[in-house]
Amino acid sequence: MADTVSGGTLTPAEGLTLTRMGYGAMQLAGPGVFGPPKDRAEAVAVLREAVERGITHIDTSDFYGPVVVNEIIREALHPYPDDLHLVTKVGARRGPDGSWIMSRHPEDLKAQVYDNLRNLGLDALDVVNLRVGSDHGADEEPIGEEFGALAELQKAGLIRHLGVSTVSADQLTEAQAIAPVVTVQNLYNLANREDDALVERCAAENIAFAPYFPLGGFTPLQSRTLTDVAARLDASAQQVALAWLLQRSATIALIPGTSSRAHLRDNIAAADLVLPADAITELDTIGGAAA
């Protein structure tokens, strides 16, 4: 594998070292994260270039497509390099119309793990995140039974590390009482900072915090302040937003997604962008909503 991508690495658990600049594979599916991509050859090329450029952290799920994205990952990268870590999620399925159906019954969670193993071509999954809430935020339901089902598979050797996605602080605590948590994957970006306290907690406890929708997701970040700072630094607004996240906390691990090699290169370049203190001060004024 190539030299480590800029941005450094973090090690939230023994045997798990992730490049802080990772890659999110969600956009390799068709529109609405459903069905096949428009250009499968480009999707394969994006994955291969990500690995060639030193990324060791790829985020995926069998409900992307569904199945489509994991099959493309397997086509592009199997047999996988020893230091490449695939992080997947369980807790949802897709309807025939592309709808998202939360599915967290313990037995179905186990079935979803086996689906991921089969479609990725693995004997054990590096990290499995239990998805709990929706894109609109965490709920406050207990998750002990569901997380415990994944902990059973971890003890059986089918999962190496466990994480949680779209959770509250209390749910993280509940999960930690059952098994170590190495990753938290919640909505967080320059304009959506409701999880500031959770970001700080993850840093204190050496838990990787992987913000999903780091660039705003289906509603891209729009901010005059962001645009002005980017122009002054001769960078794109997207690069500045990613660089802000990398400087926000040492245990933030980015997973920006793209189906384009050109955009992949732009995202990776953000790891080389060091924001001066005055730029960070300006960006911090954006607060909880882009304008």
Residue frames relative to the residue before (quaternion, step in Angstrom):
aa qw qx qy qz dx dy dz
M 1.0000 0.0000 0.0000 0.0000 0.00 0.00 0.00
A 0.5957 -0.5879 0.4145 0.3573 3.55 -1.18 0.59
D 0.6801 -0.4412 0.3717 0.4524 3.54 -1.33 0.13
T 0.6470 -0.5494 0.3622 0.3853 3.55 -1.17 0.65
V 0.5068 -0.6446 0.4875 0.2999 3.54 -0.97 0.92
S 0.5982 -0.5700 0.4172 0.3783 3.57 -1.12 0.63
G 0.6077 0.5431 -0.4196 0.3995 3.53 -1.20 0.58
G 0.4423 -0.7278 0.4315 0.2973 3.55 1.27 -0.25
T 0.4160 -0.6826 0.5461 0.2506 3.52 -1.36 -0.12
L 0.1393 -0.7422 0.6352 0.1617 3.52 -1.35 0.08
T 0.2221 -0.7743 0.5854 0.0918 3.54 -1.15 0.71
P 0.0997 -0.8447 0.5241 0.0430 3.60 0.07 1.24
A 0.7944 0.0606 -0.0440 0.6027 3.59 1.24 -0.22
E 0.6235 -0.5261 0.4122 0.4057 3.55 -1.22 0.46
G 0.8087 0.2334 -0.1975 0.5026 3.54 -0.84 1.01
L 0.7206 0.3626 -0.2420 0.5391 3.59 1.25 0.07
T 0.1207 0.7640 -0.6202 0.1306 3.54 -0.37 1.29
L 0.1055 -0.8189 0.5642 -0.0025 3.55 -0.64 1.19
T 0.4295 -0.6201 0.5702 0.3253 3.53 -1.13 0.58
R 0.4910 -0.6767 0.4581 0.3019 3.57 -0.89 0.89
M 0.6767 0.3513 -0.2762 0.5852 3.57 1.19 -0.40
G 0.0019 -0.8140 0.5783 -0.0557 3.53 -0.33 1.29
Y 0.4009 -0.6863 0.5442 0.2685 3.53 -1.25 -0.42
G 0.2255 -0.7655 0.5912 0.1163 3.57 -0.93 0.96
A 0.3090 -0.8194 0.4642 0.1329 3.56 -0.55 1.20
M 0.3654 0.7789 -0.4662 0.2060 3.61 1.23 -0.10
Q 0.7133 0.4857 -0.2706 0.4267 3.58 0.89 -0.92
L 0.5067 0.6421 -0.4337 0.3779 3.59 1.22 0.08
A 0.5826 0.5380 -0.3833 0.4735 3.59 1.26 -0.16
G 0.6683 -0.4910 0.3729 0.4162 3.55 -1.33 -0.04
P 0.7718 -0.3261 0.2418 0.4894 3.61 -1.28 -0.16
G 0.8087 0.1955 -0.1747 0.5266 3.56 -0.96 0.90
V 0.5003 -0.6581 0.4079 0.3877 3.58 1.28 0.42
F 0.5899 0.5609 -0.3453 0.4672 3.55 1.11 0.74
G 0.8153 0.2203 -0.1816 0.5037 3.54 -0.92 0.93
P 0.6995 -0.4854 0.3306 0.4071 3.57 -1.31 0.03
P 0.5663 -0.5954 0.4398 0.3625 3.58 -1.20 0.43
K 0.6129 -0.5413 0.4274 0.3857 3.53 -1.27 0.38
D 0.7966 0.1174 -0.0245 0.5925 3.57 1.02 -0.85
R 0.2197 -0.8157 0.5232 0.1125 3.59 0.02 1.28
A 0.6231 0.5483 -0.3484 0.4356 3.60 0.99 -0.76
E 0.6528 0.4933 -0.3137 0.4817 3.59 1.02 -0.76
A 0.6107 0.5471 -0.3508 0.4524 3.58 1.03 -0.73
V 0.6474 0.5026 -0.3078 0.4833 3.57 0.96 -0.88
A 0.6663 0.5166 -0.3017 0.4451 3.57 0.93 -0.91
V 0.6185 0.5446 -0.3419 0.4516 3.61 1.04 -0.77
L 0.6681 0.4998 -0.3014 0.4615 3.58 0.87 -0.92
R 0.6766 0.4908 -0.3033 0.4577 3.56 0.86 -0.89
E 0.6638 0.4864 -0.3236 0.4670 3.59 0.96 -0.74
A 0.5908 0.5675 -0.3718 0.4366 3.59 1.03 -0.69
V 0.6881 0.4616 -0.2740 0.4882 3.57 0.92 -0.92
E 0.6333 0.5362 -0.3327 0.4480 3.60 0.97 -0.80
R 0.7056 0.4472 -0.2555 0.4866 3.57 1.10 -0.68
G 0.6675 -0.5800 0.2691 0.3816 3.56 1.26 0.34
I 0.4393 0.6821 -0.4784 0.3359 3.58 1.20 0.12
T 0.1142 -0.8084 0.5761 0.0393 3.59 -0.86 0.98
H 0.6799 0.4431 -0.2551 0.5257 3.59 1.29 0.18
I 0.0728 0.7869 -0.6048 0.0989 3.57 -0.39 1.26
D 0.2261 -0.7800 0.5758 0.0945 3.54 -0.80 1.11
T 0.0910 0.7995 -0.5833 0.1111 3.57 -0.86 0.96
S 0.0425 -0.7671 0.6317 0.1036 3.54 -1.36 -0.27
D 0.5416 -0.6202 0.4586 0.3342 3.53 -1.15 0.58
F 0.6498 0.5017 -0.3427 0.4569 3.62 1.18 -0.31
Y 0.4895 0.5775 -0.4676 0.4564 3.58 1.24 0.35
G 0.7492 0.3584 -0.2689 0.4879 3.56 -0.38 1.17
P 0.3341 0.4996 -0.2454 -0.7606 1.70 1.03 -2.28
V 0.7920 0.3359 -0.2781 0.4273 3.53 -1.39 0.38
V 0.5657 0.6545 -0.3822 0.3249 3.59 1.01 -0.85
V 0.7089 0.4752 -0.2860 0.4357 3.58 0.72 -1.05
N 0.6592 0.4973 -0.3222 0.4629 3.60 0.90 -0.81
E 0.6337 0.5182 -0.3352 0.4664 3.58 1.04 -0.66
I 0.6411 0.5039 -0.3256 0.4785 3.60 1.04 -0.72
I 0.6209 0.5321 -0.3431 0.4623 3.59 0.99 -0.79
R 0.6612 0.5008 -0.3093 0.4651 3.56 0.91 -0.88
E 0.6511 0.5157 -0.3165 0.4582 3.60 0.93 -0.86
A 0.7281 0.4666 -0.2483 0.4364 3.55 0.90 -0.95
L 0.8535 0.2552 -0.0483 0.4519 3.57 0.84 -0.99
H 0.5876 0.5808 -0.3861 0.4102 3.62 1.17 -0.28
P 0.4957 -0.2177 -0.8345 0.1028 1.57 -1.82 1.79
Y 0.4798 -0.7264 0.4277 0.2433 3.54 -0.87 1.02
P 0.5448 -0.5895 0.4753 0.3602 3.60 -1.10 0.64
D 0.6185 -0.5944 0.3708 0.3559 3.57 -1.06 0.74
D 0.7598 0.3812 -0.2163 0.4803 3.60 1.00 -0.73
L 0.5067 0.6185 -0.4428 0.4057 3.59 1.23 0.29
H 0.1233 -0.8041 0.5805 0.0360 3.57 -0.78 1.06
L 0.1877 -0.7672 0.6083 0.0784 3.53 -0.77 1.14
V 0.1305 -0.7875 0.6016 0.0282 3.55 -0.71 1.16
T 0.0306 -0.8269 0.5612 -0.0190 3.58 -0.56 1.11
K 0.3199 -0.7375 0.5688 0.1737 3.55 -1.34 0.21
V 0.0767 -0.7477 0.6555 0.0738 3.52 -1.28 0.56
G 0.4895 0.6618 -0.4778 0.3068 3.54 -1.24 0.43
A 0.7705 0.2082 -0.1498 0.5836 3.57 1.28 0.08
R 0.1394 -0.7430 0.6444 0.1150 3.50 -1.35 0.37
R 0.4117 -0.7035 0.5200 0.2552 3.57 -1.27 0.16
G 0.4018 -0.6918 0.5477 0.2449 3.53 -1.07 0.79
P 0.6702 -0.5119 0.3491 0.4085 3.61 -1.24 0.32
D 0.6798 0.4546 -0.2831 0.5012 3.57 1.27 -0.37
G 0.6161 -0.5633 0.3381 0.4345 3.58 1.29 0.16
S 0.4358 0.7063 -0.4604 0.3149 3.59 1.23 -0.01
W 0.4039 -0.6863 0.5552 0.2400 3.53 -1.27 0.58
I 0.0763 -0.8070 0.5854 -0.0144 3.56 -0.66 1.15
M 0.3425 -0.7355 0.5442 0.2135 3.58 -0.52 1.14
S 0.0379 0.8046 -0.5850 0.0943 3.57 -0.80 1.02
R 0.1587 0.8326 -0.5039 0.1663 3.56 0.11 1.32
H 0.3008 0.7239 -0.5611 0.2657 3.59 1.06 0.52
P 0.5881 -0.6279 0.3610 0.3600 3.63 -0.75 0.94
E 0.6837 0.4770 -0.3126 0.4554 3.61 0.85 -0.82
D 0.6567 0.4831 -0.3241 0.4798 3.59 1.04 -0.66
L 0.5838 0.5546 -0.3775 0.4573 3.61 1.07 -0.59
K 0.6481 0.5038 -0.3164 0.4754 3.57 0.96 -0.83
A 0.6408 0.5169 -0.3259 0.4648 3.59 0.99 -0.81
Q 0.6406 0.5226 -0.3242 0.4598 3.58 1.03 -0.76
V 0.6066 0.5379 -0.3511 0.4684 3.59 1.06 -0.68
Y 0.6683 0.4865 -0.3024 0.4746 3.58 0.90 -0.88
D 0.6034 0.5452 -0.3553 0.4609 3.60 1.07 -0.65
N 0.6639 0.5002 -0.3005 0.4676 3.59 0.91 -0.93
L 0.6319 0.5328 -0.3334 0.4535 3.57 0.95 -0.84
R 0.6934 0.4848 -0.2794 0.4540 3.55 0.83 -1.00
N 0.7385 0.4455 -0.2512 0.4393 3.58 0.75 -1.00
L 0.6803 0.4363 -0.2881 0.5137 3.58 1.20 -0.45
G 0.4030 -0.7320 0.4634 0.2950 3.58 1.21 -0.31
L 0.4882 0.6618 -0.4162 0.3879 3.55 1.00 0.88
D 0.4180 -0.6719 0.5488 0.2697 3.53 -1.30 0.46
A 0.7774 0.0431 -0.0228 0.6271 3.57 1.24 -0.49
L 0.3747 -0.7208 0.5429 0.2126 3.55 -1.11 0.76
D 0.5140 -0.6642 0.4449 0.3110 3.60 -0.88 0.90
V 0.7884 -0.0760 0.0970 0.6027 3.57 0.77 -1.06
V 0.0653 -0.7625 0.6422 0.0429 3.55 -1.04 0.85
N 0.1934 -0.7700 0.6012 0.0905 3.55 -0.79 1.10
L 0.3080 -0.7067 0.6047 0.2002 3.55 -1.02 0.83
R 0.2269 -0.7659 0.5869 0.1321 3.55 -0.58 1.16
V 0.1773 -0.8262 0.5325 0.0486 3.55 -0.73 1.12
G 0.8108 0.2358 -0.1154 0.5232 3.61 0.52 -1.15
S 0.5742 -0.5465 0.4645 0.3948 3.53 -1.30 -0.43
D 0.7124 -0.4220 0.3243 0.4574 3.56 -1.31 -0.06
H 0.6354 0.5378 -0.3260 0.4481 3.57 1.24 -0.37
G 0.7401 -0.3861 0.2161 0.5063 3.59 1.25 0.00
A 0.6523 -0.5230 0.3881 0.3877 3.51 -1.35 0.15
D 0.2955 -0.6710 0.6289 0.2586 3.50 -1.31 0.36
E 0.4867 -0.6787 0.4661 0.2920 3.60 -1.23 -0.01
E 0.3338 0.7535 -0.5054 0.2557 3.58 1.15 0.46
P 0.5403 -0.5908 0.4724 0.3685 3.61 -1.09 0.58
I 0.1766 -0.8042 0.5619 0.0790 3.58 -1.04 0.74
G 0.3435 0.7914 -0.4632 0.2029 3.57 1.25 0.10
E 0.6678 0.4991 -0.3152 0.4533 3.60 0.86 -0.89
E 0.6851 0.4893 -0.2855 0.4579 3.57 0.91 -0.92
F 0.6818 0.4672 -0.2920 0.4813 3.57 0.88 -0.92
G 0.6126 0.5620 -0.3404 0.4394 3.56 1.10 -0.68
A 0.6112 0.5472 -0.3503 0.4519 3.58 1.09 -0.68
L 0.6634 0.4772 -0.3044 0.4895 3.58 1.02 -0.76
A 0.6148 0.5442 -0.3486 0.4520 3.59 1.06 -0.70
E 0.6009 0.5505 -0.3558 0.4575 3.60 1.11 -0.62
L 0.6720 0.4770 -0.2943 0.4840 3.58 0.98 -0.83
Q 0.5918 0.5468 -0.3661 0.4655 3.57 1.14 -0.55
K 0.6605 0.4989 -0.3059 0.4703 3.58 0.93 -0.86
A 0.6704 0.4912 -0.2892 0.4751 3.57 1.16 -0.63
G 0.5580 -0.6523 0.3663 0.3591 3.59 1.30 -0.02
L 0.5278 0.6470 -0.4070 0.3703 3.60 1.24 0.18
I 0.7451 0.2128 -0.1358 0.6173 3.56 1.31 -0.35
R 0.3324 -0.7562 0.5260 0.2026 3.59 -0.88 0.90
H 0.8102 0.0303 0.0310 0.5845 3.59 0.90 -0.92
L 0.2793 -0.7721 0.5555 0.1315 3.55 -1.20 0.64
G 0.0338 -0.7817 0.6226 0.0138 3.52 -1.20 0.66
V 0.3056 -0.7262 0.5820 0.2013 3.54 -1.35 -0.01
S 0.1588 -0.7921 0.5865 0.0591 3.55 -1.16 0.63
T 0.8397 0.0614 -0.1060 0.5291 3.54 -1.04 0.95
V 0.3888 0.7227 -0.4641 0.3334 3.52 0.75 1.15
S 0.4605 -0.6237 0.5527 0.3056 3.50 -1.38 0.29
A 0.6758 -0.4687 0.3696 0.4324 3.56 -1.31 0.17
D 0.6514 0.5171 -0.3233 0.4515 3.59 0.96 -0.80
Q 0.6530 0.5027 -0.3202 0.4673 3.59 0.99 -0.74
L 0.5977 0.5368 -0.3598 0.4745 3.58 1.07 -0.63
T 0.6538 0.5098 -0.3105 0.4649 3.59 0.92 -0.90
E 0.6402 0.5269 -0.3201 0.4582 3.58 0.98 -0.85
A 0.6655 0.4962 -0.3057 0.4664 3.58 0.93 -0.87
Q 0.6570 0.5303 -0.3172 0.4319 3.59 0.93 -0.86
A 0.6109 0.5492 -0.3532 0.4478 3.58 1.16 -0.48
I 0.6809 0.4717 -0.2718 0.4899 3.58 1.27 -0.36
A 0.7720 -0.1545 0.1472 0.5987 3.58 0.94 -0.94
P 0.6258 -0.5415 0.3867 0.4070 3.61 -1.14 0.45
V 0.2260 -0.7501 0.6103 0.1180 3.54 -1.09 0.84
V 0.1762 -0.8240 0.5335 0.0732 3.59 -0.64 1.11
T 0.7973 0.1581 -0.0944 0.5749 3.60 1.19 -0.40
V 0.1057 -0.7181 0.6811 0.0958 3.50 -1.31 0.60
Q 0.0668 -0.7955 0.6022 0.0087 3.57 -0.82 1.02
N 0.1489 0.7933 -0.5639 0.1744 3.55 -0.23 1.34
L 0.6051 -0.5247 0.4435 0.4023 3.54 -1.31 0.28
Y 0.2761 0.7362 -0.5754 0.2252 3.56 -0.75 1.08
N 0.2366 0.7456 -0.6044 0.1507 3.55 -0.95 0.88
L 0.7925 -0.3366 0.2148 0.4609 3.54 -1.30 -0.03
A 0.7754 0.3517 -0.1756 0.4941 3.58 1.01 -0.77
N 0.7390 0.3236 -0.1954 0.5576 3.60 1.26 -0.19
R 0.1046 0.8517 -0.4927 0.1449 3.53 0.08 1.35
E 0.2205 0.8042 -0.5278 0.1618 3.58 1.04 0.62
D 0.7114 0.4437 -0.2568 0.4807 3.59 1.16 -0.51
D 0.1849 0.8091 -0.5382 0.1466 3.61 1.09 0.54
A 0.6836 0.4839 -0.2996 0.4569 3.59 0.83 -0.95
L 0.6571 0.5014 -0.3187 0.4639 3.59 1.00 -0.73
V 0.5873 0.5504 -0.3621 0.4701 3.60 1.10 -0.63
E 0.6673 0.4937 -0.2974 0.4716 3.58 0.93 -0.91
R 0.6442 0.5185 -0.3265 0.4578 3.58 0.96 -0.82
C 0.6540 0.5105 -0.3237 0.4549 3.59 0.90 -0.85
A 0.6270 0.5227 -0.3398 0.4670 3.59 1.01 -0.74
A 0.6740 0.5035 -0.2961 0.4523 3.59 0.93 -0.89
E 0.7613 0.3617 -0.1853 0.5053 3.58 1.10 -0.73
N 0.4338 -0.7258 0.4336 0.3115 3.60 1.30 0.23
I 0.3747 0.6708 -0.5274 0.3626 3.52 0.84 1.10
A 0.4259 -0.6856 0.5198 0.2799 3.59 -0.85 0.90
F 0.1445 -0.7668 0.6207 0.0760 3.57 -0.86 1.00
A 0.0788 -0.8121 0.5781 -0.0060 3.56 -0.44 1.26
P 0.1998 -0.8058 0.5427 0.1274 3.62 -0.18 1.18
Y 0.2222 -0.7510 0.5979 0.1704 3.56 -0.75 0.96
F 0.7768 0.2008 -0.2579 0.5383 3.54 -1.19 0.73
P 0.0891 0.8357 -0.5375 0.0697 3.64 0.79 0.94
L 0.7322 0.3446 -0.2157 0.5465 3.57 1.26 -0.40
G 0.7144 -0.4591 0.2497 0.4653 3.57 1.20 0.41
G 0.3932 -0.7510 0.4600 0.2640 3.58 1.23 -0.23
F 0.8369 -0.1415 0.1269 0.5132 3.54 -0.93 -0.94
T 0.7141 0.2896 -0.2220 0.5974 3.59 1.32 -0.18
P 0.2453 -0.8259 0.4842 0.1526 3.60 0.22 1.24
L 0.6107 -0.5728 0.4110 0.3606 3.53 -1.14 0.72
Q 0.0112 -0.7732 0.6337 -0.0189 3.56 -0.98 0.94
S 0.2550 0.7631 -0.5534 0.2154 3.58 -0.56 1.13
R 0.4510 -0.6808 0.5053 0.2788 3.58 -0.84 0.95
T 0.6237 0.5374 -0.3443 0.4512 3.58 1.00 -0.76
L 0.6558 0.5068 -0.3072 0.4676 3.57 0.91 -0.91
T 0.6550 0.5130 -0.3075 0.4618 3.57 0.94 -0.88
D 0.6681 0.5060 -0.3032 0.4536 3.58 0.93 -0.88
V 0.6517 0.5012 -0.3182 0.4719 3.59 0.93 -0.86
A 0.6513 0.5235 -0.3169 0.4486 3.58 0.93 -0.87
A 0.6501 0.5134 -0.3222 0.4583 3.59 0.95 -0.84
R 0.6605 0.5151 -0.3080 0.4511 3.57 0.97 -0.84
L 0.7318 0.4069 -0.2251 0.4982 3.58 1.09 -0.72
D 0.3921 -0.7330 0.4634 0.3070 3.59 1.32 0.03
A 0.5293 0.5738 -0.4228 0.4602 3.54 0.94 1.01
S 0.5433 -0.5839 0.4665 0.3825 3.56 -1.25 0.16
A 0.6319 -0.5259 0.4005 0.4046 3.56 -1.22 0.43
Q 0.6367 0.5374 -0.3303 0.4436 3.58 1.02 -0.78
Q 0.6510 0.5117 -0.3201 0.4603 3.57 0.98 -0.82
V 0.6467 0.5108 -0.3223 0.4657 3.58 0.97 -0.79
A 0.6511 0.5174 -0.3218 0.4525 3.60 0.94 -0.83
L 0.6646 0.4820 -0.3014 0.4850 3.59 1.01 -0.77
A 0.6428 0.5191 -0.3244 0.4606 3.58 0.97 -0.82
W 0.6081 0.5479 -0.3529 0.4532 3.60 1.04 -0.75
L 0.6560 0.5082 -0.3152 0.4605 3.59 0.94 -0.85
L 0.6529 0.5140 -0.3226 0.4534 3.60 0.91 -0.85
Q 0.7121 0.4275 -0.2575 0.4937 3.59 1.04 -0.73
R 0.5272 0.6545 -0.4012 0.3641 3.58 1.24 -0.34
S 0.7964 -0.0895 0.1016 0.5894 3.59 0.96 -0.85
A 0.5138 -0.6734 0.4473 0.2871 3.56 -1.01 0.85
T 0.7246 0.3994 -0.2652 0.4950 3.61 1.17 -0.31
I 0.4174 0.6531 -0.5077 0.3761 3.59 1.17 0.48
A 0.0818 -0.7672 0.6359 0.0184 3.55 -0.97 0.97
L 0.2877 -0.8062 0.4990 0.1351 3.56 -0.54 1.18
I 0.0601 -0.7891 0.6106 0.0295 3.55 -1.12 0.73
P 0.0710 0.8107 -0.5777 0.0624 3.62 0.68 0.99
G 0.2585 -0.7897 0.5420 0.1256 3.54 -1.01 0.79
T 0.1026 0.7662 -0.6315 0.0610 3.53 -1.24 0.52
S 0.3080 -0.7257 0.5780 0.2108 3.54 -1.25 0.44
S 0.6451 0.5057 -0.2946 0.4912 3.57 1.33 0.26
R 0.4730 -0.6726 0.4884 0.2922 3.57 -0.91 0.87
A 0.6206 0.5439 -0.3501 0.4433 3.60 1.03 -0.71
H 0.6770 0.4674 -0.2942 0.4865 3.58 0.93 -0.85
L 0.5815 0.5685 -0.3678 0.4509 3.58 1.09 -0.65
R 0.6708 0.4960 -0.2993 0.4630 3.59 0.89 -0.92
D 0.6335 0.5227 -0.3319 0.4640 3.58 1.00 -0.78
N 0.6578 0.5079 -0.3142 0.4590 3.58 0.94 -0.87
I 0.6574 0.5126 -0.3140 0.4543 3.57 0.89 -0.90
A 0.6288 0.5536 -0.3340 0.4319 3.59 1.03 -0.77
A 0.5504 0.6220 -0.3982 0.3893 3.59 1.15 -0.45
A 0.5966 0.5854 -0.3620 0.4127 3.58 1.14 -0.55
D 0.6685 0.4816 -0.2963 0.4831 3.59 1.23 -0.40
L 0.5930 0.5986 -0.3536 0.4062 3.57 1.27 -0.25
V 0.1245 -0.7855 0.6050 0.0393 3.56 -0.59 1.17
L 0.2693 -0.7843 0.5411 0.1398 3.56 -0.57 1.15
P 0.3922 -0.7081 0.5270 0.2590 3.62 -0.80 0.92
A 0.6920 -0.5136 0.3164 0.3965 3.53 -1.21 0.53
D 0.6630 0.5082 -0.3314 0.4385 3.60 0.92 -0.79
A 0.6224 0.5313 -0.3428 0.4613 3.58 1.10 -0.65
I 0.6444 0.5130 -0.3232 0.4658 3.58 0.97 -0.83
T 0.6234 0.5417 -0.3354 0.4533 3.58 1.01 -0.79
E 0.6598 0.4948 -0.3036 0.4772 3.57 0.96 -0.85
L 0.6800 0.5006 -0.2976 0.4455 3.56 0.86 -0.95
D 0.6263 0.5576 -0.3375 0.4277 3.56 1.07 -0.71
T 0.5960 0.5723 -0.3696 0.4251 3.61 1.19 -0.37
I 0.5086 0.6530 -0.4303 0.3604 3.61 1.19 -0.32
G 0.1848 -0.8592 0.4623 0.1183 3.53 1.18 -0.67
G 0.8319 -0.2975 0.1920 0.4273 3.52 -1.13 -0.71
A 0.7955 0.1733 -0.1318 0.5655 3.61 1.16 0.03
A 0.4205 -0.6921 0.5265 0.2587 3.53 -0.97 0.89
A 0.0137 -0.8016 0.5976 -0.0094 3.55 -1.11 0.71
